[in-house]
Amino acid sequence: MLLVEAAGTFHSLTKLKSQLKKKSNVKAIQPVTSLSPKDQQLIASIRAKTEQFNSNNVTRTQAYFDFYLRHPEIEWALLGHMVSRNGGWSMTDLKGEFLAKLLTEKEQTQFFSFLERGNWLIFQDIYPQFLLYEESLKRQQPLFDLLPHLNVSTFMEVVWSDFWKNQNRSNLSLAMIINEQSYLEKRVIQHPVYQNTVLETIMFKLQDLLNMSHILFPYSQKPFERNLLIGQTLNQFSSLERRIELGKQLYALLFSDSKRLQRIVDWAAANPHTGSRKDYWPHLFNDVKETVPGGLYIPQTKNCTLQTNSPHIYSPRLEYAWKNSNQTKAEDGDWFTKWTGIDFLEPIPDNVNGEIKHDYCKTIEKLEWTVFTKKILFHRKQ
């Protein structure tokens, strides 16, 4: 049975690769005014809705989840929701218990700008695709030839057309992983501003050293018991290939176990995203600061459990950590110019190990001791 499924996946990916190779990567896009009034109105409506939900990490994260509940066949929507939650947690970490003590305010702002730009760019690229798919269902006809008018890559125009015919969920999700990471490559990862202020700084390398790039998927256990975690760790954020591979692994974790998947969805539905890590572990985190400002932070956790009577780790809600930011228009250009994305169209891996709790708990302990040591050395110098 597994051999049959593997052969079917290989065959469908081979067909998709062939379709992509036939597609011209130089395509003149007619002006929007050349479209019918109905389609012009649709394009305007999609842009307005996307802008509305792209206000901040909380609004876009919820929009992903709401879309997944309406259309569970679009599995990337749930993956996007869960990864976007992690993006929000990383944003609020910058104002939380540890990183606010390790980074200057300028560095915090630079990190936030980097995270927010990437989060914003992905949403403004992928959410219009979702809305166009939804409208295609309503009209009962594919509308994916309109994707270029929404500045979406030719790559995805081919992929959506293939999905409409074949309904291969994993192929669509895989292509979306490739598209979004390739879309970010020049606009964020290789952008000189972020290269100079974030990716090449000592503090970003410190992030990598401490293994802080954990992507966590919480899910509910029994009522009133601590939520469980699965996930993966990304140590080479600047590598396109590594980010795509991580996306495949995360997709496999989400959808390889149907019972666990339902528990993840149930948890997400019961715990709206706020940006605070209290959302998944209130036994450890609180969105209200309990430690004394300016006081010496004493390490207080072991295996992600607080010592008796110790204050919770501060993890603020996004709305209190960062104001909404105005983003400049996304850079023009289609990343799909030399068929490079086709090389990444390989089957999703099986049997991904999602054990993350041990590494995550060790990271928290490392951060505690880093903050403690820095404060001690600072006092000695004075």
C-alpha positions in Angstrom: 0.0 0.0 0.0 2.8 2.4 0.9 4.6 1.6 -2.3 1.5 2.3 -4.3 1.0 5.7 -2.5 4.7 6.6 -3.0 4.5 5.7 -6.7 1.4 7.8 -7.1 3.0 10.8 -5.4 6.1 10.5 -7.5 4.0 10.3 -10.7 1.8 13.3 -9.7 4.9 15.4 -8.9 6.5 14.3 -12.2 3.5 15.6 -14.1 3.5 18.8 -12.1 7.2 19.4 -12.9 6.5 18.8 -16.5 3.7 21.4 -16.5 5.9 23.9 -14.8 8.7 23.4 -17.4 6.2 24.0 -20.2 5.0 27.2 -18.7 6.7 30.3 -20.0 8.3 32.3 -17.3 8.0 35.5 -19.3 4.3 36.4 -19.5 2.9 39.8 -20.4 0.3 40.7 -17.9 -2.6 42.7 -19.3 -3.7 45.7 -17.3 -6.5 45.2 -14.8 -8.7 47.5 -16.9 -8.7 44.8 -19.6 -10.6 42.5 -17.3 -14.4 42.3 -17.1 -16.0 44.7 -14.6 -16.9 41.6 -12.4 -13.3 40.5 -12.3 -12.0 44.0 -11.7 -14.3 44.2 -8.7 -13.1 40.8 -7.5 -9.4 41.8 -7.7 -10.2 45.0 -5.7 -12.2 43.1 -3.1 -9.4 40.6 -2.6 -6.8 43.3 -2.2 -9.0 45.1 0.3 -9.7 42.0 2.4 -6.0 41.0 2.4 -5.0 44.5 3.6 -7.7 44.4 6.3 -6.4 41.1 7.8 -2.7 41.9 7.3 -2.8 44.5 10.0 -0.6 42.5 12.4 0.5 39.0 13.3 -2.6 38.3 15.4 -5.1 39.3 12.6 -3.3 37.4 9.9 -2.8 34.3 12.1 -6.5 34.2 12.8 -7.3 34.7 9.1 -5.3 31.6 8.2 -7.1 29.5 10.8 -10.6 30.7 9.8 -9.9 29.9 6.2 -8.7 26.4 7.1 -11.9 25.8 9.0 -13.8 26.7 5.9 -11.6 24.8 3.5 -9.7 22.0 5.3 -8.6 20.7 1.9 -6.1 23.6 1.8 -3.8 22.1 4.3 -1.1 24.8 4.1 -3.6 27.2 5.7 -3.2 25.3 9.0 0.5 25.0 8.6 0.6 28.8 7.9 -1.5 29.4 11.0 0.7 27.4 13.3 4.0 28.8 11.9 2.5 32.3 12.1 1.7 31.7 15.8 5.4 31.0 16.3 6.3 34.2 14.5 4.1 36.1 16.9 5.8 34.4 19.9 9.2 35.4 18.5 8.0 39.0 18.2 6.8 39.2 21.7 9.9 37.4 23.0 11.8 40.6 22.1 9.9 42.5 24.8 9.7 39.5 27.1 11.6 38.3 30.2 14.9 37.5 28.5 15.6 39.1 25.2 14.6 42.6 26.4 17.6 42.2 28.8 20.0 40.9 26.2 19.2 43.2 23.2 19.3 47.0 23.0 16.0 48.7 22.0 17.5 49.3 18.6 18.3 45.7 18.1 14.8 44.7 19.4 13.2 47.0 16.8 15.5 45.6 14.0 14.5 42.0 14.9 10.8 42.9 15.0 11.1 44.7 11.6 12.7 41.6 10.1 10.1 39.2 11.5 7.1 41.4 10.7 8.2 42.1 7.1 8.5 38.4 6.4 5.2 37.6 8.1 3.5 40.5 6.2 5.0 39.5 2.9 3.9 35.9 3.1 0.3 36.8 4.0 -0.1 39.4 1.2 1.1 36.8 -1.3 -0.8 33.8 -0.1 -4.1 35.1 1.2 -5.2 36.5 -2.2 -4.6 33.0 -3.5 -7.0 31.6 -0.9 -9.7 34.2 -1.7 -9.4 33.5 -5.4 -9.7 29.8 -4.8 -12.8 30.5 -2.7 -14.3 32.6 -5.5 -13.5 29.8 -8.0 -15.6 27.4 -5.8 -18.5 29.9 -5.8 -18.4 30.3 -9.5 -17.7 26.6 -10.1 -14.9 27.5 -12.5 -11.1 28.1 -12.0 -10.0 31.7 -11.9 -6.3 31.1 -11.5 -5.5 33.1 -14.7 -6.2 36.1 -12.5 -3.3 35.4 -10.1 -0.8 37.5 -12.1 -3.1 40.5 -11.5 -2.5 39.9 -7.8 1.3 39.7 -8.3 1.4 36.0 -7.6 4.1 33.9 -9.2 3.5 31.9 -12.4 4.7 28.9 -10.4 1.5 29.0 -8.3 -0.8 29.7 -11.3 0.3 26.3 -12.6 0.1 24.6 -9.3 -3.4 25.8 -8.5 -4.7 24.7 -11.9 -3.2 21.3 -11.3 -4.9 21.1 -7.8 -8.2 22.1 -9.3 -8.1 19.1 -11.6 -6.4 16.5 -9.3 -7.1 17.6 -5.8 -3.7 16.5 -4.5 -3.4 18.2 -1.2 0.2 17.4 -0.4 1.4 18.6 -3.8 -0.4 22.0 -3.2 1.1 22.3 0.3 4.6 21.4 -0.9 4.4 24.0 -3.7 3.2 26.6 -1.3 6.1 26.0 1.0 8.5 26.3 -1.9 6.7 29.4 -3.2 6.6 31.3 0.0 10.2 30.7 1.0 11.4 31.5 -2.5 9.3 34.6 -2.5 11.0 35.7 0.8 14.5 35.0 -0.4 15.4 38.3 -2.1 12.8 40.4 -0.4 13.9 39.6 3.1 16.7 37.0 3.5 19.0 38.6 0.9 17.8 42.1 1.4 20.8 44.3 2.3 18.9 46.1 5.1 18.2 42.8 6.9 21.5 41.3 6.0 23.3 44.1 7.7 21.1 44.7 10.7 19.9 41.2 11.6 21.3 38.2 9.7 25.0 39.2 10.0 24.9 40.6 13.6 26.4 38.9 16.6 23.0 38.8 18.2 21.4 36.8 15.4 24.3 34.4 15.6 23.6 34.2 19.4 20.0 33.3 18.5 21.4 30.4 16.4 23.9 29.4 19.0 21.2 29.1 21.7 19.0 27.1 19.4 16.2 29.6 19.8 14.6 29.0 16.4 12.1 26.4 17.7 8.9 26.0 15.8 6.3 24.6 18.3 3.0 23.0 17.7 1.0 22.7 21.0 -1.9 20.4 21.4 -4.3 19.5 24.1 -3.9 16.6 26.5 -6.6 15.9 29.1 -8.5 18.8 30.6 -6.6 20.8 33.1 -3.3 19.0 32.2 -0.3 20.7 30.6 -0.4 21.0 26.8 2.0 18.8 24.8 4.4 20.1 22.2 5.9 18.8 19.0 8.0 20.7 16.6 11.3 21.2 14.8 14.4 23.5 15.2 15.8 25.7 12.4 19.5 26.6 12.8 20.3 27.8 9.2 17.6 30.5 8.6 19.6 32.0 5.7 19.5 28.7 3.8 16.6 28.5 1.3 17.0 24.8 1.0 17.0 24.3 4.8 13.9 26.5 5.2 12.0 24.5 2.6 13.1 21.2 4.1 11.9 22.5 7.5 8.5 23.4 5.9 8.2 19.8 4.6 9.0 18.4 8.0 6.5 20.6 9.8 3.8 19.7 7.2 4.6 16.0 7.9 4.3 16.5 11.6 0.9 18.2 11.3 -0.8 15.8 8.9 0.9 12.4 9.5 -1.2 11.5 12.6 -5.0 12.2 12.2 -5.8 11.9 15.9 -3.0 14.3 16.9 -4.0 16.7 14.0 -7.5 16.9 15.5 -6.1 17.7 18.9 -3.9 20.5 17.4 -7.0 21.9 15.6 -9.0 21.7 18.8 -6.3 23.4 20.8 -6.0 26.2 18.2 -9.8 26.7 18.2 -9.9 26.9 22.0 -6.9 29.2 22.3 -7.1 32.3 20.1 -3.6 33.6 19.2 -2.5 36.6 21.4 1.2 36.5 20.8 1.9 35.5 24.4 3.4 32.1 25.1 0.9 31.9 27.9 -1.5 30.7 25.2 0.0 27.2 25.4 1.8 27.0 28.7 0.2 29.2 31.4 1.9 27.2 34.0 5.2 28.7 32.9 4.4 32.0 31.2 2.3 35.0 32.1 1.3 38.1 30.0 1.6 40.2 33.2 5.1 40.9 34.4 5.6 39.4 37.9 9.4 40.1 38.4 10.7 43.3 39.9 11.8 45.8 37.2 15.6 46.2 37.2 16.0 43.4 39.8 18.4 40.5 39.4 16.8 37.6 37.6 17.4 34.3 39.3 17.1 31.1 37.2 14.0 29.4 38.3 13.0 26.6 35.9 13.9 23.0 35.5 12.5 20.9 32.7 10.0 23.7 32.0 8.7 23.7 35.5 8.9 26.6 37.9 10.3 26.3 41.3 7.8 26.7 44.1 6.6 30.3 44.5 8.7 31.6 41.6 7.3 34.3 39.3 6.1 33.2 35.9 8.2 34.1 32.9 7.0 37.3 31.3 5.6 36.9 27.8 3.5 39.9 26.7 0.6 39.9 24.3 1.5 41.3 20.9 -0.9 44.3 21.2 1.1 45.5 24.3 4.5 44.6 22.8 4.4 46.2 19.4 2.2 48.8 17.5 1.0 48.0 14.0 3.6 49.0 11.5 3.0 50.4 8.0 4.7 48.3 5.4 6.0 49.5 2.0 4.7 47.9 -1.2 6.1 44.4 -1.9 9.0 44.4 -4.3 8.0 43.5 -7.9 9.3 40.5 -9.8 8.6 36.8 -10.1 11.1 34.5 -8.3 10.2 31.7 -10.7 12.6 32.5 -13.6 14.9 29.6 -14.0 12.8 26.6 -12.9 14.8 26.5 -9.7 11.7 25.8 -7.6 11.1 22.6 -9.5 14.2 21.1 -8.0 12.5 21.2 -4.5 9.4 19.3 -5.7 10.3 16.0 -4.0 7.9 13.9 -1.8 7.2 15.0 1.7 9.3 13.0 4.2 7.8 10.2 6.4 8.4 9.5 10.1 9.6 13.0 11.1 10.6 13.0 14.7 8.8 15.9 16.4 10.3 15.6 19.9 11.0 19.2 20.9 10.3 19.6 24.6 13.7 18.7 25.9 15.6 21.1 23.6 13.0 23.8 24.2 13.3 23.5 27.9 17.1 23.5 27.7 16.9 26.7 25.7 14.9 28.4 28.4 17.4 27.4 31.0 20.3 28.7 28.8 18.5 32.0 28.4 17.9 32.2 32.2 21.6 31.7 32.9 22.7 34.0 30.1 20.6 36.8 31.6 21.8 36.0 35.1 25.4 36.0 34.1 25.1 39.3 32.2 23.6 41.0 35.2 26.2 39.7 37.5 29.1 40.8 35.2 27.4 44.2 34.8 27.2 44.7 38.6 30.8 43.7 39.0 32.0 46.2 36.5 30.2 48.9 38.4 
